Amino acid sequence: MRSSFLIQLSALALLCALSLRPSQGATGGEPAAVAQVDIAPCLAAAAADDLDKASPACAAVIDNEKTEKPDRIKALIARGALYARHDQIDRAIADDSRALLLDPTLADVFNARGELWLRKGDRPKAVQDFGAALRIDPNHEKARANHKAMARELEQIGARMAVAGKPSFNCARAGRAVEKAICANRELADLDREIYASNARVIGEARNAGEARALQRAQDEFVARRNAGYGRPGYDLKKAMQERLQRLNGVDGY
């Protein structure tokens, strides 16, 4: 009987010990508070543009499994912006991408990543991110301006591609040997089109009608020399066209 009583007493003592584990607070029943990850050093270093301090400080927040999602997003955005300012574009894109995985409703981050894609020369991804930002926030001014600029640029690229390798005249009606040679060579065709456009520009900028007529006569004389000179020994059509374009555009190119 005495042995049984001692066993029961020991079991009761063990239960009491288990019920008083450190998870209880000083008041006896509340769990101990979990220490929060301090994001302040990360944000402060990023705001101060201190990459050496911000990198480890932000990593301590981002890579800590105890960090709450909002703080992790803030740290990613702060470090990403810092990387971008220091031209570490791939790292900045990686941080923005991680932030967007955690919260895909961040219009500012989509726009920021779009600008980074643009700096890398990846226009399709840039347009995609600007569009995503506008879908989230149709009134996002920066995203709208970026998207508009990119749409205009892509339109211009498309227009240039549409006329690439085509001269200023209709090749189907080309009768002269020099015209057929221009139509058969993409580089010469582009030169001819640029000469035509530059000539139209300088005439449009003429100070008066007399000056405009003089400029057009100079162009007509060039075409006449080109037609007469092509095929003769020593005549370099490409060189003659390049010289004409340079004369029209000036040394500075405009």
DODOKE-37758 format. One record per residue: x, y, z of N, C-alpha, C in turn; residue in one letter; residue number from 1. Coordinates in nm, 2 decimals, always signed. Atoms other than C-alpha are relative to their C-alpha. Example, Ala and Ser with C-alpha at 12.3 -4.5 7.8 and 13.67 -1.06 7.14 Angstrom:
2
REC     n.xx     n.yy     n.zz    ca.xx    ca.yy    ca.zz     c.xx     c.yy     c.zz   residuo   num
REC    +0.09    -0.12    +0.00    +1.23    -0.45    +0.78    +0.09    +0.12    +0.00         A     1
REC    -0.09    -0.11    +0.00    +1.37    -0.11    +0.71    -0.08    +0.11    +0.08         S     2
//
This chain:
254
REC     n.xx     n.yy     n.zz    ca.xx    ca.yy    ca.zz     c.xx     c.yy     c.zz   residuo   num
REC    +0.08    -0.12    +0.00    +0.00    +0.00    +0.00    +0.09    +0.13    +0.00         M     1
REC    -0.09    -0.12    -0.01    +0.28    +0.24    +0.09    +0.06    +0.03    -0.14         R     2
REC    -0.07    -0.01    +0.13    +0.45    +0.17    -0.25    -0.10    +0.06    -0.10         S     3
REC    +0.10    -0.06    +0.09    +0.13    +0.24    -0.44    -0.03    +0.15    +0.03         S     4
REC    +0.02    -0.14    -0.04    +0.08    +0.57    -0.25    +0.12    +0.08    -0.05         F     5
REC    -0.11    -0.08    +0.05    +0.43    +0.68    -0.34    +0.00    +0.02    -0.15         L     6
REC    +0.01    -0.01    +0.14    +0.38    +0.60    -0.71    -0.10    +0.11    -0.04         I     7
REC    +0.10    -0.09    +0.02    +0.06    +0.80    -0.71    +0.05    +0.15    +0.03         Q     8
REC    -0.05    -0.13    -0.04    +0.23    +1.09    -0.54    +0.10    +0.05    -0.10         L     9
REC    -0.10    -0.04    +0.11    +0.51    +1.09    -0.80    -0.06    +0.04    -0.12         S    10
REC    +0.07    -0.03    +0.12    +0.27    +1.09    -1.09    -0.07    +0.14    +0.01         A    11
REC    +0.06    -0.13    -0.03    +0.09    +1.39    -0.93    +0.10    +0.11    -0.01         L    12
REC    -0.10    -0.10    +0.00    +0.41    +1.58    -0.89    +0.05    +0.02    -0.15         A    13
REC    -0.04    -0.01    +0.14    +0.50    +1.51    -1.26    -0.10    +0.09    -0.08         L    14
REC    +0.11    -0.08    +0.06    +0.16    +1.65    -1.38    +0.01    +0.14    +0.04         L    15
REC    -0.01    -0.14    -0.05    +0.21    +1.96    -1.17    +0.12    +0.07    -0.07         C    16
REC    -0.12    -0.06    +0.06    +0.56    +2.01    -1.32    -0.03    +0.03    -0.15         A    17
REC    +0.03    -0.02    +0.14    +0.43    +1.97    -1.68    -0.10    +0.12    -0.01         L    18
REC    +0.09    -0.11    +0.01    +0.15    +2.22    -1.61    +0.06    +0.13    +0.02         S    19
REC    -0.07    -0.13    -0.03    +0.40    +2.48    -1.50    +0.12    +0.02    -0.09         L    20
REC    -0.11    -0.02    +0.09    +0.62    +2.47    -1.81    +0.02    +0.14    -0.04         R    21
REC    -0.03    -0.15    +0.03    +0.78    +2.80    -1.94    -0.10    +0.06    -0.09         P    22
REC    +0.10    -0.06    +0.09    +0.50    +2.84    -2.19    -0.10    +0.09    +0.07         S    23
REC    +0.10    -0.08    -0.08    +0.29    +2.99    -1.91    +0.07    +0.13    +0.04         Q    24
REC    -0.05    -0.13    -0.04    +0.33    +3.36    -1.83    +0.01    +0.01    +0.15         G    25
REC    -0.02    -0.02    -0.15    +0.41    +3.50    -1.49    -0.14    +0.00    +0.07         A    26
REC    +0.13    -0.01    -0.06    +0.03    +3.54    -1.43    -0.05    -0.14    +0.02         T    27
REC    +0.04    +0.14    -0.03    +0.00    +3.16    -1.45    -0.08    -0.07    -0.11         G    28
REC    +0.08    +0.07    +0.10    -0.21    +3.09    -1.77    +0.03    +0.04    -0.14         G    29
REC    -0.01    -0.05    +0.14    -0.12    +3.30    -2.08    +0.14    -0.04    -0.06         E    30
REC    -0.13    +0.04    +0.06    +0.14    +3.18    -2.33    +0.10    +0.12    -0.01         P    31
REC    -0.10    -0.10    +0.00    +0.47    +3.37    -2.34    -0.01    +0.07    -0.14         A    32
REC    +0.00    -0.07    +0.13    +0.48    +3.64    -2.62    +0.12    -0.04    -0.09         A    33
REC    -0.11    +0.04    +0.09    +0.68    +3.54    -2.93    +0.07    +0.13    -0.04         V    34
REC    -0.08    -0.12    +0.04    +0.96    +3.79    -3.00    -0.02    +0.03    -0.15         A    35
REC    +0.02    -0.05    +0.14    +0.89    +3.99    -3.32    +0.13    +0.03    -0.06         Q    36
REC    -0.12    -0.04    +0.08    +1.15    +4.03    -3.59    +0.00    +0.15    -0.02         V    37
REC    -0.02    -0.15    +0.01    +1.28    +4.39    -3.59    +0.03    +0.04    -0.14         D    38
REC    -0.02    -0.04    +0.14    +1.24    +4.53    -3.94    +0.06    +0.14    -0.01         I    39
REC    -0.05    -0.13    +0.00    +1.36    +4.88    -3.84    +0.14    +0.02    -0.06         A    40
REC    -0.13    -0.01    +0.05    +1.73    +4.83    -3.91    +0.00    -0.01    -0.16         P    41
REC    +0.01    +0.02    +0.14    +1.65    +4.71    -4.26    -0.05    +0.12    -0.07         C    42
REC    +0.06    -0.12    +0.06    +1.42    +5.00    -4.35    +0.09    +0.12    +0.02         L    43
REC    -0.09    -0.11    -0.02    +1.66    +5.25    -4.20    +0.12    +0.00    -0.09         A    44
REC    -0.12    +0.01    +0.09    +1.96    +5.13    -4.39    -0.03    +0.02    -0.14         A    45
REC    +0.04    -0.01    +0.14    +1.77    +5.11    -4.71    -0.03    +0.15    -0.03         A    46
REC    +0.03    -0.14    +0.02    +1.64    +5.47    -4.66    +0.13    +0.08    -0.01         A    47
REC    -0.13    -0.07    -0.01    +2.00    +5.58    -4.59    +0.09    -0.04    -0.12         A    48
REC    -0.08    +0.05    +0.12    +2.11    +5.41    -4.92    +0.13    -0.07    +0.04         D    49
REC    -0.11    +0.07    -0.05    +2.35    +5.20    -4.72    -0.01    -0.15    -0.04         D    50
REC    +0.02    +0.14    +0.05    +2.38    +4.88    -4.92    +0.07    -0.10    +0.09         L    51
REC    -0.07    +0.09    -0.08    +2.64    +4.73    -4.70    -0.08    -0.04    +0.13         D    52
REC    +0.07    +0.03    -0.12    +2.42    +4.75    -4.39    -0.14    -0.06    -0.03         K    53
REC    +0.13    +0.04    +0.03    +2.09    +4.70    -4.56    -0.01    -0.15    -0.05         A    54
REC    +0.01    +0.14    +0.05    +2.17    +4.37    -4.73    -0.01    -0.10    +0.11         S    55
REC    +0.02    +0.10    -0.11    +2.23    +4.17    -4.41    -0.12    +0.03    +0.09         P    56
REC    +0.11    -0.03    -0.09    +1.97    +4.36    -4.21    -0.13    -0.04    -0.06         A    57
REC    +0.12    +0.04    +0.07    +1.70    +4.30    -4.47    -0.01    -0.15    -0.01         C    58
REC    +0.00    +0.15    +0.01    +1.81    +3.94    -4.52    -0.04    -0.07    +0.13         A    59
REC    +0.04    +0.05    -0.13    +1.77    +3.88    -4.15    -0.15    +0.00    +0.02         A    60
REC    +0.14    -0.01    -0.01    +1.41    +3.99    -4.18    -0.07    -0.10    -0.11         V    61
REC    +0.06    +0.08    +0.11    +1.33    +3.82    -4.52    +0.01    -0.15    +0.02         I    62
REC    -0.02    +0.14    +0.00    +1.48    +3.49    -4.45    -0.04    -0.06    +0.14         D    63
REC    +0.04    +0.06    -0.13    +1.35    +3.45    -4.09    -0.15    -0.05    -0.01         N    64
REC    +0.14    +0.06    +0.01    +1.05    +3.21    -4.08    -0.10    +0.06    +0.09         E    65
REC    +0.09    -0.06    -0.09    +0.91    +3.40    -3.79    -0.05    +0.14    -0.04         K    66
REC    +0.04    -0.14    +0.05    +0.88    +3.73    -3.99    -0.15    -0.01    -0.05         T    67
REC    +0.13    -0.01    +0.05    +0.52    +3.82    -4.05    +0.00    +0.05    -0.15         E    68
REC    +0.01    -0.03    +0.15    +0.41    +3.85    -4.42    +0.01    +0.15    -0.03         K    69
REC    -0.01    -0.14    +0.04    +0.36    +4.23    -4.42    +0.14    +0.06    +0.02         P    70
REC    -0.14    -0.05    -0.02    +0.71    +4.29    -4.28    +0.09    -0.06    -0.10         D    71
REC    -0.08    +0.06    +0.10    +0.86    +4.05    -4.52    -0.01    +0.07    -0.13         R    72
REC    +0.02    -0.07    +0.12    +0.70    +4.23    -4.81    +0.07    +0.14    +0.01         I    73
REC    -0.07    -0.13    -0.01    +0.82    +4.57    -4.68    +0.15    -0.01    -0.02         K    74
REC    -0.14    +0.02    +0.01    +1.17    +4.44    -4.65    +0.05    -0.03    -0.14         A    75
REC    -0.03    +0.03    +0.14    +1.17    +4.29    -5.00    -0.01    +0.12    -0.09         L    76
REC    +0.02    -0.12    +0.08    +1.04    +4.61    -5.15    +0.11    +0.10    +0.03         I    77
REC    -0.10    -0.09    -0.03    +1.29    +4.82    -4.96    +0.14    -0.04    -0.06         A    78
REC    -0.13    +0.05    +0.05    +1.59    +4.60    -5.05    +0.00    +0.01    -0.16         R    79
REC    +0.00    -0.01    +0.14    +1.47    +4.58    -5.41    +0.02    +0.14    -0.06         G    80
REC    -0.02    -0.13    +0.05    +1.45    +4.95    -5.45    +0.14    +0.05    +0.02         A    81
REC    -0.14    -0.03    -0.02    +1.80    +4.98    -5.30    +0.09    -0.06    -0.11         L    82
REC    -0.07    +0.07    +0.10    +1.93    +4.72    -5.54    -0.01    +0.08    -0.14         Y    83
REC    +0.03    -0.07    +0.13    +1.77    +4.92    -5.83    +0.08    +0.13    -0.01         A    84
REC    -0.08    -0.12    +0.00    +1.94    +5.24    -5.72    +0.15    -0.02    -0.02         R    85
REC    -0.14    +0.04    +0.02    +2.27    +5.06    -5.73    +0.03    -0.08    -0.12         H    86
REC    -0.01    +0.07    +0.13    +2.21    +4.91    -6.07    +0.02    -0.15    +0.01         D    87
REC    +0.00    +0.14    -0.01    +2.18    +4.56    -5.94    -0.14    -0.05    -0.04         Q    88
REC    +0.14    +0.02    +0.06    +1.88    +4.50    -6.17    -0.05    -0.14    +0.03         I    89
REC    +0.06    +0.13    -0.02    +1.85    +4.13    -6.15    -0.04    -0.03    +0.14         D    90
REC    +0.04    +0.02    -0.14    +1.85    +4.13    -5.77    -0.12    +0.08    +0.03         R    91
REC    +0.12    -0.08    -0.02    +1.60    +4.41    -5.77    -0.13    -0.07    -0.05         A    92
REC    +0.11    +0.07    +0.06    +1.37    +4.21    -6.00    -0.04    -0.12    +0.08         I    93
REC    +0.02    +0.12    -0.09    +1.41    +3.90    -5.78    -0.08    +0.04    +0.12         A    94
REC    +0.07    -0.04    -0.12    +1.30    +4.09    -5.47    -0.14    +0.05    -0.03         D    95
REC    +0.13    -0.05    +0.03    +1.01    +4.26    -5.64    -0.09    -0.12    -0.04         D    96
REC    +0.08    +0.12    +0.04    +0.90    +3.92    -5.78    -0.04    -0.08    +0.12         S    97
REC    +0.04    +0.07    -0.13    +0.91    +3.76    -5.43    -0.11    +0.08    +0.07         R    98
REC    +0.11    -0.08    -0.06    +0.70    +4.05    -5.30    -0.13    -0.02    -0.07         A    99
REC    +0.13    +0.02    +0.07    +0.44    +4.00    -5.57    -0.05    -0.14    +0.02         L   100
REC    +0.05    +0.14    -0.03    +0.42    +3.63    -5.50    -0.07    +0.00    +0.14         L   101
REC    +0.07    -0.01    -0.13    +0.33    +3.72    -5.14    -0.13    +0.09    -0.01         L   102
REC    +0.11    -0.08    +0.02    +0.09    +3.99    -5.25    -0.01    +0.05    -0.14         D   103
REC    +0.01    -0.03    +0.14    -0.01    +4.01    -5.62    -0.09    +0.12    -0.03         P   104
REC    +0.09    -0.12    +0.02    -0.22    +4.33    -5.56    +0.08    +0.13    +0.01         T   105
REC    -0.09    -0.12    -0.02    +0.08    +4.57    -5.54    +0.03    +0.07    -0.13         L   106
REC    -0.02    -0.08    +0.13    +0.04    +4.81    -5.83    +0.14    +0.07    -0.01         A   107
REC    -0.13    -0.07    +0.00    +0.35    +5.01    -5.73    +0.11    -0.10    -0.03         D   108
REC    -0.11    +0.09    +0.02    +0.57    +4.70    -5.73    -0.01    -0.05    -0.14         V   109
REC    +0.01    +0.04    +0.14    +0.44    +4.58    -6.07    +0.06    +0.11    -0.09         F   110
REC    -0.05    -0.11    +0.08    +0.52    +4.93    -6.21    +0.15    +0.01    +0.02         N   111
REC    -0.14    -0.01    -0.03    +0.86    +4.93    -6.04    +0.08    -0.11    -0.08         A   112
REC    -0.06    +0.11    +0.07    +0.94    +4.59    -6.18    +0.00    +0.02    -0.15         R   113
REC    +0.01    -0.03    +0.14    +0.82    +4.70    -6.52    +0.11    +0.09    -0.05         G   114
REC    -0.11    -0.10    +0.04    +1.07    +4.99    -6.52    +0.14    -0.08    +0.01         E   115
REC    -0.12    +0.08    -0.01    +1.34    +4.74    -6.42    +0.02    -0.09    -0.13         L   116
REC    +0.00    +0.08    +0.13    +1.25    +4.51    -6.72    +0.04    +0.09    -0.11         W   117
REC    -0.04    -0.09    +0.11    +1.28    +4.82    -6.94    +0.14    +0.03    +0.00         L   118
REC    -0.15    -0.02    -0.01    +1.63    +4.89    -6.81    +0.08    -0.11    -0.05         R   119
REC    -0.07    +0.12    +0.06    +1.72    +4.54    -6.91    -0.02    -0.02    -0.15         K   120
REC    +0.03    +0.01    +0.14    +1.58    +4.60    -7.25    -0.11    -0.10    -0.04         G   121
REC    +0.11    +0.10    +0.02    +1.29    +4.35    -7.21    -0.13    +0.07    -0.01         D   122
REC    +0.12    -0.08    +0.01    +1.01    +4.55    -7.35    -0.13    -0.08    +0.02         R   123
REC    +0.13    +0.08    -0.02    +0.74    +4.27    -7.36    -0.03    -0.02    +0.15         P   124
REC    +0.03    +0.02    -0.14    +0.78    +4.20    -6.99    -0.03    +0.13    +0.07         K   125
REC    +0.02    -0.13    -0.06    +0.79    +4.57    -6.91    -0.15    +0.04    -0.03         A   126
REC    +0.14    -0.03    +0.04    +0.46    +4.62    -7.10    -0.10    -0.08    +0.08         V   127
REC    +0.09    +0.09    -0.08    +0.31    +4.32    -6.92    -0.02    +0.05    +0.14         Q   128
REC    +0.00    -0.05    -0.14    +0.40    +4.46    -6.58    -0.08    +0.13    +0.01         D   129
REC    +0.07    -0.13    +0.00    +0.27    +4.81    -6.66    -0.15    -0.03    -0.01         F   130
REC    +0.14    +0.04    +0.02    -0.05    +4.65    -6.78    -0.06    -0.06    +0.13         G   131
REC    +0.05    +0.06    -0.12    -0.08    +4.45    -6.46    -0.03    +0.11    +0.11         A   132
REC    +0.02    -0.11    -0.10    -0.04    +4.76    -6.25    -0.12    +0.08    -0.03         A   133
REC    +0.12    -0.08    +0.03    -0.31    +4.94    -6.44    -0.13    -0.08    +0.02         L   134
REC    +0.12    +0.08    -0.03    -0.55    +4.64    -6.40    -0.03    +0.01    +0.15         R   135
REC    +0.02    -0.01    -0.14    -0.50    +4.67    -6.03    -0.05    +0.14    +0.04         I   136
REC    +0.03    -0.14    -0.03    -0.52    +5.05    -6.02    +0.00    +0.08    -0.13         D   137
REC    +0.01    -0.07    +0.12    -0.65    +5.21    -6.34    +0.04    +0.15    +0.00         P   138
REC    -0.04    -0.14    -0.02    -0.56    +5.55    -6.20    +0.15    +0.02    +0.04         N   139
REC    -0.14    -0.01    -0.03    -0.19    +5.47    -6.14    +0.07    +0.08    -0.10         H   140
REC    -0.05    -0.10    +0.10    -0.03    +5.77    -6.30    +0.13    -0.05    -0.07         E   141
REC    -0.13    +0.04    +0.06    +0.33    +5.63    -6.34    -0.02    -0.12    -0.09         K   142
REC    +0.03    +0.11    +0.09    +0.20    +5.30    -6.48    -0.06    +0.04    -0.13         A   143
REC    +0.07    -0.05    +0.12    -0.03    +5.48    -6.72    +0.10    +0.07    -0.09         R   144
REC    -0.10    -0.07    +0.08    +0.25    +5.70    -6.84    +0.10    -0.09    -0.06         A   145
REC    -0.09    +0.10    +0.05    +0.49    +5.41    -6.88    -0.06    -0.08    -0.11         N   146
REC    +0.07    +0.08    +0.10    +0.24    +5.20    -7.06    -0.03    +0.07    -0.13         H   147
REC    +0.03    -0.08    +0.12    +0.15    +5.48    -7.30    +0.13    +0.02    -0.08         K   148
REC    -0.13    -0.02    +0.07    +0.52    +5.55    -7.37    +0.04    -0.13    -0.07         A   149
REC    -0.05    +0.13    +0.06    +0.59    +5.18    -7.43    -0.09    -0.03    -0.13         M   150
REC    +0.09    +0.02    +0.11    +0.28    +5.15    -7.66    +0.04    +0.08    -0.12         A   151
REC    -0.04    -0.09    +0.11    +0.40    +5.45    -7.86    +0.13    -0.05    -0.06         R   152
REC    -0.12    +0.04    +0.05    +0.75    +5.31    -7.89    -0.01    -0.13    -0.08         E   153
REC    +0.03    +0.13    +0.07    +0.63    +4.96    -7.99    -0.07    +0.03    -0.14         L   154
REC    +0.07    -0.04    +0.12    +0.41    +5.13    -8.25    +0.10    +0.05    -0.10         E   155
REC    -0.10    -0.05    +0.09    +0.71    +5.32    -8.39    +0.09    -0.11    -0.05         Q   156
REC    -0.09    +0.12    +0.05    +0.92    +5.00    -8.40    -0.07    -0.07    -0.11         I   157
REC    +0.08    +0.07    +0.10    +0.64    +4.83    -8.59    +0.00    +0.08    -0.13         G   158
REC    +0.00    -0.08    +0.12    +0.62    +5.12    -8.83    +0.14    -0.01    -0.08         A   159
REC    -0.14    +0.01    +0.06    +1.00    +5.11    -8.89    +0.02    -0.14    -0.07         R   160
REC    -0.01    +0.13    +0.06    +0.98    +4.74    -8.95    -0.08    -0.02    -0.12         M   161
REC    +0.09    +0.01    +0.12    +0.70    +4.78    -9.20    +0.07    +0.06    -0.12         A   162
REC    -0.07    -0.07    +0.11    +0.92    +5.01    -9.41    +0.14    -0.04    -0.02         V   163
REC    -0.14    +0.04    +0.01    +1.25    +4.85    -9.35    +0.03    -0.07    -0.13         A   164
REC    -0.04    +0.05    +0.13    +1.43    +4.77    -9.67    -0.08    +0.05    -0.12         G   165
REC    +0.08    -0.06    +0.11    +1.19    +4.98    -9.88    +0.04    +0.14    -0.02         K   166
REC    -0.05    -0.13    +0.03    +1.30    +5.29   -10.06    -0.12    +0.10    +0.00         P   167
REC    +0.10    -0.10    +0.00    +1.10    +5.61   -10.10    -0.09    -0.01    -0.12         S   168
REC    +0.08    +0.02    +0.12    +0.96    +5.51   -10.44    -0.05    -0.14    -0.01         F   169
REC    +0.06    +0.13    +0.02    +0.76    +5.22   -10.57    +0.09    -0.08    -0.09         N   170
REC    -0.09    +0.09    +0.07    +0.99    +4.94   -10.67    -0.07    -0.07    -0.12         C   171
REC    +0.07    +0.07    +0.11    +0.72    +4.79   -10.90    +0.01    +0.09    -0.12         A   172
REC    -0.01    -0.09    +0.12    +0.76    +5.10   -11.12    +0.14    +0.05    -0.03         R   173
REC    -0.14    -0.04    +0.02    +1.14    +5.12   -11.10    +0.04    -0.03    -0.14         A   174
REC    -0.04    +0.02    +0.14    +1.27    +5.17   -11.46    +0.15    +0.01    -0.01         G   175
REC    -0.14    -0.03    +0.01    +1.62    +5.30   -11.41    +0.08    -0.11    +0.07         R   176
REC    -0.09    +0.11    -0.05    +1.91    +5.06   -11.34    +0.04    +0.04    +0.15         A   177
REC    -0.03    -0.04    -0.13    +2.00    +5.27   -11.03    -0.11    -0.03    +0.10         V   178
REC    +0.12    +0.02    -0.09    +1.65    +5.24   -10.89    -0.01    -0.15    +0.03         E   179
REC    +0.01    +0.15    -0.02    +1.65    +4.86   -10.94    +0.11    -0.05    +0.09         K   180
REC    -0.11    +0.04    -0.09    +1.99    +4.84   -10.77    -0.04    +0.04    +0.15         A   181
REC    +0.05    -0.05    -0.13    +1.84    +5.04   -10.47    -0.10    -0.10    +0.05         I   182
REC    +0.10    +0.09    -0.04    +1.54    +4.81   -10.46    +0.05    -0.13    +0.04         C   183
REC    -0.06    +0.14    -0.02    +1.76    +4.50   -10.46    +0.09    +0.00    +0.12         A   184
REC    -0.09    -0.01    -0.11    +1.97    +4.62   -10.16    -0.07    +0.07    +0.12         N   185
REC    +0.07    -0.06    -0.11    +1.81    +4.67    -9.82    +0.07    +0.12    +0.06         R   186
REC    -0.07    -0.12    -0.06    +2.08    +4.91    -9.70    -0.01    +0.12    -0.09         E   187
REC    +0.02    -0.11    +0.09    +2.06    +5.12   -10.01    -0.15    +0.05    +0.00         L   188
REC    +0.14    -0.04    -0.01    +1.68    +5.12    -9.98    -0.03    +0.08    +0.12         A   189
REC    +0.01    -0.08    -0.13    +1.70    +5.24    -9.62    +0.06    +0.14    -0.02         D   190
REC    -0.07    -0.13    +0.02    +1.94    +5.51    -9.72    -0.09    +0.09    -0.09         L   191
REC    +0.09    -0.08    +0.09    +1.71    +5.63   -10.00    -0.12    +0.06    +0.08         D   192
REC    +0.12    -0.05    -0.08    +1.41    +5.65    -9.76    +0.04    +0.10    +0.10         R   193
REC    -0.05    -0.10    -0.10    +1.62    +5.84    -9.50    +0.03    +0.13    -0.07         E   194
REC    -0.03    -0.12    +0.08    +1.74    +6.08    -9.77    -0.13    +0.08    -0.03         I   195
REC    +0.13    -0.06    +0.04    +1.38    +6.14    -9.88    -0.06    +0.07    +0.12         Y   196
REC    +0.06    -0.06    -0.12    +1.26    +6.20    -9.52    +0.08    +0.12    +0.05         A   197
REC    -0.08    -0.12    -0.04    +1.55    +6.43    -9.43    -0.02    +0.12    -0.09         S   198
REC    +0.02    -0.11    +0.09    +1.50    +6.63    -9.74    -0.13    +0.07    +0.02         N   199
REC    +0.13    -0.06    -0.03    +1.13    +6.68    -9.66    +0.01    +0.08    +0.13         A   200
REC    -0.01    -0.07    -0.13    +1.23    +6.78    -9.31    +0.06    +0.14    -0.02         R   201
REC    -0.07    -0.13    +0.01    +1.48    +7.05    -9.41    -0.08    +0.10    -0.09         V   202
REC    +0.08    -0.09    +0.08    +1.24    +7.19    -9.67    -0.12    +0.06    +0.09         I   203
REC    +0.10    -0.04    -0.09    +0.97    +7.20    -9.41    +0.04    +0.11    +0.10         G   204
REC    -0.06    -0.09    -0.10    +1.20    +7.40    -9.18    +0.06    +0.12    -0.07         E   205
REC    -0.05    -0.12    +0.08    +1.29    +7.65    -9.46    -0.06    +0.13    +0.05         A   206
REC    +0.05    -0.12    -0.05    +1.26    +8.01    -9.36    -0.10    +0.07    -0.09         R   207
REC    +0.09    -0.06    +0.10    +1.08    +8.11    -9.68    -0.01    -0.09    -0.12         N   208
REC    +0.02    +0.08    +0.12    +0.96    +7.98   -10.01    +0.12    -0.01    -0.09         A   209
REC    -0.12    +0.00    +0.09    +1.27    +8.08   -10.20    +0.11    -0.10    +0.06         G   210
REC    -0.09    +0.10    -0.05    +1.49    +7.88    -9.96    -0.05    -0.14    -0.02         E   211
REC    +0.05    +0.14    +0.02    +1.26    +7.58    -9.99    +0.02    -0.04    -0.14         A   212
REC    -0.03    +0.04    +0.14    +1.29    +7.59   -10.37    +0.14    -0.03    -0.02         R   213
REC    -0.15    +0.02    +0.01    +1.67    +7.61   -10.34    +0.04    -0.14    +0.06         A   214
REC    -0.02    +0.13    -0.06    +1.67    +7.30   -10.11    -0.05    -0.11    -0.09         L   215
REC    +0.05    +0.11    +0.09    +1.46    +7.10   -10.35    +0.08    -0.01    -0.12         Q   216
REC    -0.09    +0.00    +0.11    +1.68    +7.20   -10.64    +0.12    -0.08    +0.03         R   217
REC    -0.12    +0.08    -0.04    +1.98    +7.06   -10.45    -0.03    -0.15    +0.00         A   218
REC    +0.04    +0.15    +0.00    +1.79    +6.73   -10.40    -0.01    -0.05    -0.14         Q   219
REC    +0.02    +0.05    +0.13    +1.69    +6.71   -10.76    +0.14    -0.01    -0.07         D   220
REC    -0.13    +0.01    +0.06    +2.05    +6.78   -10.87    +0.08    -0.13    +0.05         E   221
REC    -0.06    +0.12    -0.05    +2.17    +6.50   -10.64    -0.05    -0.13    -0.07         F   222
REC    +0.06    +0.12    +0.06    +1.92    +6.25   -10.79    +0.05    -0.01    -0.15         V   223
REC    -0.05    +0.00    +0.14    +2.03    +6.36   -11.14    +0.14    -0.05    -0.01         A   224
REC    -0.14    +0.05    +0.00    +2.40    +6.30   -11.06    +0.00    -0.15    +0.03         R   225
REC    +0.01    +0.14    -0.04    +2.31    +5.97   -10.90    -0.04    -0.08    -0.12         R   226
REC    +0.05    +0.08    +0.12    +2.12    +5.85   -11.21    +0.11    +0.00    -0.11         N   227
REC    -0.10    -0.01    +0.10    +2.40    +5.97   -11.44    +0.12    -0.08    +0.04         A   228
REC    -0.12    +0.06    -0.04    +2.68    +5.84   -11.24    +0.00    -0.15    +0.03         G   229
REC    +0.01    +0.14    -0.03    +2.55    +5.49   -11.15    +0.05    -0.08    -0.12         Y   230
REC    -0.05    +0.09    +0.10    +2.73    +5.22   -11.35    +0.13    +0.04    -0.06         G   231
REC    -0.12    -0.04    +0.06    +3.02    +5.43   -11.45    +0.12    -0.04    +0.09         R   232
REC    -0.12    +0.04    -0.08    +3.38    +5.33   -11.34    +0.03    +0.09    +0.11         P   233
REC    -0.04    -0.08    -0.12    +3.47    +5.45   -10.99    -0.12    +0.06    +0.07         G   234
REC    +0.12    -0.06    -0.07    +3.11    +5.56   -10.90    -0.04    -0.09    +0.11         Y   235
REC    +0.04    +0.08    -0.11    +3.02    +5.44   -10.55    -0.14    +0.05    +0.05         D   236
REC    +0.14    -0.04    -0.03    +2.64    +5.46   -10.51    -0.02    +0.02    +0.15         L   237
REC    +0.02    +0.00    -0.15    +2.64    +5.38   -10.13    +0.07    +0.12    +0.06         K   238
REC    -0.08    -0.11    -0.05    +2.91    +5.64   -10.06    -0.07    +0.13    -0.04         K   239
REC    +0.06    -0.12    +0.04    +2.73    +5.91   -10.26    -0.13    +0.02    +0.08         A   240
REC    +0.12    -0.01    -0.07    +2.40    +5.84   -10.08    +0.03    +0.03    +0.15         M   241
REC    -0.04    -0.04    -0.14    +2.57    +5.85    -9.74    +0.04    +0.14    +0.02         Q   242
REC    -0.04    -0.14    +0.00    +2.73    +6.18    -9.82    -0.12    +0.10    -0.01         E   243
REC    +0.12    -0.08    +0.01    +2.40    +6.32    -9.93    -0.08    +0.01    +0.13         R   244
REC    +0.07    +0.00    -0.12    +2.23    +6.21    -9.61    +0.07    +0.08    +0.11         L   245
REC    -0.08    -0.08    -0.10    +2.51    +6.36    -9.40    -0.01    +0.15    -0.02         Q   246
REC    +0.02    -0.14    +0.03    +2.48    +6.69    -9.58    -0.14    +0.05    +0.04         R   247
REC    +0.13    -0.04    -0.04    +2.11    +6.70    -9.52    -0.02    +0.01    +0.15         L   248
REC    +0.02    +0.00    -0.15    +2.13    +6.61    -9.15    +0.11    +0.08    +0.07         N   249
REC    -0.11    -0.08    -0.07    +2.45    +6.80    -9.07    +0.09    -0.10    +0.08         G   250
REC    -0.10    +0.08    -0.07    +2.75    +6.68    -8.87    -0.07    -0.07    +0.12         V   251
REC    +0.06    +0.05    -0.12    +2.53    +6.63    -8.56    -0.11    -0.10    -0.02         D   252
REC    +0.10    +0.10    +0.03    +2.28    +6.41    -8.74    -0.14    +0.06    +0.00         G   253
REC    +0.14    -0.05    +0.01    +1.98    +6.65    -8.74    +0.01    +0.15    -0.03         Y   254
//
